[in-house]
Amino acid sequence: MRVVRFVVAVWMLVVAAANMARAQGAGVTGTVKDGQGAAIANAEISVSAPTQGTRTARTNPLGEFSFSGLAAGDYVLLVRAPGFADRTQTFTAGATTPALALTLDVAGITADVTVQGALTGTAATGKTNIPLRDQPLTVQTVPQYLIAEQAANEVATVLQNVPGVYTFTNYGVYEGYTFRGFLDFFPSQANQLIDGVLQQGNRINTQLANVDRVEVLKGPSSALYGGGAIGATVNIIRKKPSTQPVYDFSAAAGQWGLGRSAFGAGGRLSDRASYRVDIGGERKDGYRHNETTRVQVAPSLAWRLGDSHQFNTYYTFNRDHFAGDAGIPVLPSGAFPAVARDTNLRTPFDFARVHDHNLQFAYARQLNASWGVRNTFSYRPVKDHYLVTEYLSMTSDRDVYREFLQFTHYRKPVTNLAEITGNLGGRMMHKVVAGWEVQRFGNRTDTTPGGGVIDAAGIDLFDPVESQTAPDTTIVRERYTTQTTNAFYVQDNLVL
């Protein structure tokens, strides 16, 4: 009898130990992303079971989460994130629970992915929501959390995170990049998009207070984005309206007189309307004494017109003032002169002032379970007023010849992008995108005599005493140009 009791006791201890080990060893891991594959950071994750209560956690910057020490059994997982519809998922916790991959839909939008990009105001790089691993494209994404960690405030700075890209700033005003050896200072070797809409004209170093992420599509992508996309396409994705209250604020200060702040807020206005507003400002002297003052205001609204269609409005205003940077000329021998690196030979009259208004209207509708349409209209009037000492050359070992370049651009590009998307089944799955993009790019340029080239007073390189007086900037020429582009394209991704 003692033997029987001993065996029973041992058996009960083994079972209890096994259950305890199973309970302690059970857990679940996973990732949370949006419909375009971007990680969603700081999403709230809850797991619950009838007899186990509720536990919560948040996703890290890569969209990852994990729970350990779960008792074996069935659980319900709930995901919540600002701007996205709640997502629930059931799973069974055990010793080998598979990792969960969760995709969130934008709040108020049907789960069909054929128009999701347009409904959020964003044409995904690649035009569809097909995972990048299944597309013949090389795309890198710089997410918002990385932009915030690096305190970046310029696209040229952000692009330094992308392999094969060299970025630079010309005259302290305009940004430029080199993709895979293709130089892109003027828009000729790469396209820049804002929420999928092509941007024309000079590229000003503007703020990133309203930017969610930057996507870079490398290689010749002319089939989707036009003849200028030889080296790369840069798609700037702005922050979108949120259905849940969200607020953020940041401030920074640094050397060379840097001061910066940004504020953002979003939430519901009604059951069918939500908003987002971002405000940013920056003031800096710069290590080369090219003072910069910038302000950005970016409100946006989203309306659900019904269960299957939505209308979004985005407006961004940038006011950027730059003092200019003339650079340092090389000596007649070709050697670099022994001067301080912060030597700036611009005149007191140098300036560049840019007022940039960017207005977009995006509408999308799901026609049925397979087909959807989307249309984006963009109007971007820009005034680019510029008088900067651009040309420097040495007339002797000390004397520097200087030359202004002056112009005022009044640019008013109007763009409309219409697309129809569809999913066709059968033995082969077709994901079809057909689009028509039309742009009318009107420009007026005002210049002084000589096409805007103005001689400036010379200066001693090693003892720079300024003698320049106010230059004559009387406008004698107005040049008008208009360019109209029509583009049609069809893309069909096949799944065999």
N, C-alpha and C positions, 0 to 999 in steps of 0.2 A: 504493500500500500504506500509506504514511504517513497518507493521508487516511482510509482505512478504520480504521486503529488509532486515529486521533484521534476519529472518530465513535463508535467502540465505547467509548472511554474516557469521552467526554462523556455517552453514554447511561447508562453504569454510575454515573457521578457523580450524574446526575439521579435515577435510581432510588434510589440510596442516600439522597440528600437527601430524596426524597419519603417513603421509609420512615421516616427519622429524624423528619421533621416530623409524620408520622402517629402515630408512637409517642409523641412528646412532646405532641401535641395531644389524644390520647385521654384520656378521663376519665369519671367517673360521679358524679352527685349524686342525693340522695333524701331522704326523710323517713321517720321511724319513729313510729308512733302505736299506741295501744291500740284495742280494739274499739269504744270510744265516741268515738274521734276525738281524744283527748287526747295531746299530744306526750309522748314518752318520752325524757327527757334522760339523758345519760351511758351510753347503750346501747353495747356494744362491737360494732364493725363490722369484719369481716375479709373481704378479697378475695384469692382465690388462683387460680392457674392452674398446670398441670403444669410448665411451663418458666419461670415467672416468680416462683415463691415466694409468700409471703403478706405482705400489708400490712394494718395495723390502724389504726383511728381510733375516735373516740367522737362521739356525737351531742351537739350543743349544746343549750341549754335549750329551743329550739324544735323539737327532735327532728330537726334537719337534719345531714347529713353530706356529705362530698365527697372524691373521690380524683382526683388529676391525674397526668399523666405515665405513664399505663398504656400498655403495648404493645398494639397492636391484636390482638384475639383474643377467645376465649371465657373467661369467668371464673365462679367460684362465689362468691356473697356470703353470709356467715353473720352473723346478728344474734343477740346474746345480751343479756338484760337480767334483773335480779333479779325473780322472781315471774312471768316469762313463759316460754313454751316457745320453744326455739330456732327460728329461721326461716332457711331457705335460699332463695336466689334466683339463678338463672343469668341472665347478660346478656352481650352482645357489645360490647366496647369498640371505639369508632370515633370518627370526627370528630364525629358527631351522635348520641351515645348518649342516648336519652330518659331523663328523670328517673324514679327508682324511688319508688313509694309503697308502703311496707311496713306491714302491720298485724300486730301480735303477739297471739297468743292467750295467755290466762292458763295457766300451767303445769298440765298434767294435764287440760285441758278440751278437748272436741271442738271442731272448727272451726265447727260450726253456731252462728250468732249468736243464735238465738231464745231461748236461756236464759243466754247468757253474762253478762248483767248480774246475774242472780240468783246465778249460781255464784260470782261475785266478791263477793257481798253488796251489790251496788249496783244499784238500779233507775235506769237511765239517765234523765236528764231527757228526757221525751218517750216514756218507757216502752219504746222499741225502740232498736235499734242503727242505725237509718236515719241517714245523714249529716244534720246539722242544716240543710244547704243545701236538702235535699229536704223539710223539715218546715215547716209554717206557724207556726213559733215563733221568738221572738227570745231567744236564749240567749247569755249571756256567761260565760266561765269564767276564774276567777283560779287559775292553776296553782300547784303547790307551790313551784317555783323562784322565782316572783315573791313569794310569801309569805315565803320565806327571805331574799331580797334586801332586802326592806323591813323585816325583823325584826318582822313583824306578829304579834300574839298575841291578837287579838280579831277576831271576825267583823265588828264595826262598822268596824274599821280596814281590813280586807280589802275590804269593799264600796265603799270610796272609789275603787277602781280601776274600778268599773262606771259607765258614763255614765248620767245620769238618776237617780242615787241620792244622797240626802243622809242621812248617818248621825249619830247623837248618842248620848249616854249620860245617863240620868236618875238623879239623886241619887247618882252615882258607882257605881251598881250594875247597872242594867238598860240593855240596848241597845235602840235604836229606829232606824227608817229611814223614809225617804219615797221611794217609787217612783213616778215620773211624777206627782207631786203628791198621791198617796195616802199619808196619814200612817199609820204603823204603829208605835205604841208598845205598846199591848196587841194581842194576836194577833187582829186583825179585818180588816186590809186586805192581809195577806201571810201566807203559810204558810212555816214553817221545817221542813225535812226533814233527817233524818240517815240517809244511805244509803237514801233513798227513803221513809222512814217518818215520818209526820207527828208533830211534837213539840208538845205542849200546855203551857200555863202561861206564867209570866213568863220572859222571855229574859235569862238572866244572861250577863254578859261572861265567857266561859270561855276557856281556853287552846286553842291550835291545835297543840300538840305532836304530836297523832295525826291531823292533817288533811292529806289529800293535795291537795285542791282544793275550791273553792267554785263551784257553778254557780248562775246567776241566770236564771230564766225570767220575763221581763217580760210584763205584760199579763194579761187575765183567763184563767186556766187552770183554772177550776173543773171543767171536764169531766174533768180528770185528777187534780186535787189538792184538790177540795172547795170549799165556798162561801166560804172565807176568802181565796181566792187572787185577789182583785180587782186588787191592785196588782202583785204578783209572787209567785214561789215561790223560796225559797232552799234549795238542796240541798247539804248539807255531806257531802263524800265523805271517809271515813276511809282511812288507809293500811291496806293489806291484807297478809296473810301472804305470805312470800316463800319460794320453793323454793331459792333460792341465798343463801348467806351475805351479809348486808348489815348494816352497823353505821354509825350516824351519831351525832354529838355536837355540841352547840353551847352556847355560853355568851355572855352579854352583860351589860354594865354600862353605866349611864348616869347622867344627872343626876337630881335629885330622888330619890336613894336607890334607883335601879332596879338589881336584880340578877335574872338569869334564866338557867336552864340547861335543857337537854332532852337525852334519850338515847333512841335507838331501835335495835332489833336484830331481825333476822328470819333464817329459814333452815329447813332440813328437820329434822323430828323422826324421820321414817322415810320409807320409799318412798311412803307415802300421806298423810302428815301434815306440815304446815308451820305456822310460827308467826310472829307479829309482836308485839312489846311496845314501848310508848312510855311514857316517864316524863318529866314536865315540872314545873317549879316556878318561881314568880316572887314577888318581894317588892319593893314600891316604896312610897315616901311620896307621890308625886304632887305636882305643882306647887301643888295646892290643899289639901295636907295631908290627903288622904283615903286613909290607909294601906290597902294591899291585900296580902293573902297568899293565894297560890293554889297548889294541888297537883293534878296530874292523873296517873292511872295507867290505861293502856289496853292490856290484853293481848287477843290474838285468835288463833284456831286455825282451820285448814281441814283437812278430811279428804276424801280421795277414796274414796268408798264403792265405786266401780267406774268403768269407762270412761265411763259416761253419767250419773253422778249424784255429787253432792258436798254436804257439810254443813259450814257455817261457824258459828262462835260469836264474838261480839264483846262485850266488856265495857269500859265507860268509867266511871271514878269521878272526879268533880270535887269538891274541897273548896275553896270560895271564901269568904274572909272580907274584908269591906269595912268601912271606918270611916264611910262616908257623906259626902255633900256637900250641904249645905243651899242652896247658891247665895247670891246677893246680891239683896236687894229693891231696888226703885226708890223714889225719894223721893216724898212726896205730890204734888209738882209733876209727876211723871212722868219726871224726869231720872234718869240713872244716877249714883249717888253717887261722889265722888272718893275711892275707897278702892283699896288694892292689889288686883290681880286674884286673888291667892292668899288673900284673906280668906275664911275658912270659919267660918260662924256655927253649925255643929253643936255639940252638947253633948258632954262627955266620955263620955256613956253611949250615944251613937249606935253602932249596929252593924247589919250584915247578914251572916248566915251561911247558906251554902247547901251542902248535901250532896246530890249528884246521882249516882245510880246508873243506868246505861243498859246494859241487857242485850238482845242480839239473837241469835236463832237463824235462820239462813237455809238452806233446803234447795232444791235444784233437780235436776231429772231430765229428760234427753232421752228422750222416749218412742220416737220414730223419727226419720227424716230430716227430717220436717216439723214435728212437734209436740213441745212441751216444757212442763213445769209448774215453778212455783217458789212457795215459800211462806216468808214472813218473819214471825216472831213477836217482839214487842218488849214488854219490861216495864221501866218507868222510874220507880221510887220516888224522890221528891224531897222534902226537907225545906227549906223556905225560911223562916228565922227573921229577923224584920225589926223594928227599932226605930230609925227615922231621923227627924230633924227635917226634915219636908217643907215645912211651910207657914211662910212668913215674910211679915210686912207691917209697914209703918211706922206707928206711932201718933203720931209727931211727926217733926220733922226729924232726930232722933237715935235715938229709942227704937224698938227692933225687938220686935214680938210674935212668939213662936215657938210651934210646935205639933208634937208628935210624931205619927207614924202607926205603929201597932204591929199586927203580925199574925204568925201562924205557919201556913204552909200545909203540909199533908201530902198530896202528890199521888201517885197511883198509877195512871197510865194504862196500860192493857193493849191492845195493838194486834195484829191479825193481818191480813196482806195476802197473799191467794192470787191467783195469776194463771196463765193458760194462754196460750201463745204459739204461733203457727203461720205457716208459709209455704205459700201455695197458688199453684200455677202455672197456666198456661194463656195465653189471649190477654191477660189482665190478671194481674199479680202482686199478690197480697194478702199483706200483713204484718199479722197480726191479733193483738191483745192484748185479752183479756177478764179482768176482775178483780172481786174482792169484798174490800172492806176493812171491817173491823169494829173499833170502838174503844169500850172502856168506860173512861170517865174519872171516877175517884172522887177526891173532894177533901174534906178536913176543914180548917177554918180556925178557929183559936183566937184570940180577941180579948179586950181589956180592956173595962171599961165605956165606953159611948159609941162602940161599934163600932171600938175601937182608937185613937181620937183622944184624945190626952193633952196638956193644957196644959203648956208649958215656961216656965221663968223668962225674963223679958225680958232684953235686953242692949243696951248702947250700941253703935251702929254704928261710931262713930269711936274709941271707947275701950272695946273689948270685954273686960270683966272678968266671968269666968264665975261665976255663983251658983247654977247648977242642982244640985240634989241628986238622988240616985237616985230615979227615978220608980217609982210603984206599977204593976207589970205583972201584977197578979193576974188570972188568966184567969176570966172570968165567962160566957163564951159560946163554945160549940162549934157550928159550922155545918157540916152535911154536905150535899154535893151529889153527884149521880151523873148522868152524861150518857152515853147509849149511841148510837152512830152506826153505821148500816149504809149502805154505798155500793156500788153496782154500776156498772160502766162497760164499754164496748166501744169499741175503736178499730181502724179498718181503714185502713191506708195503701195506696193503689192506685198501681201503676206501669203506665201504658198503653204 
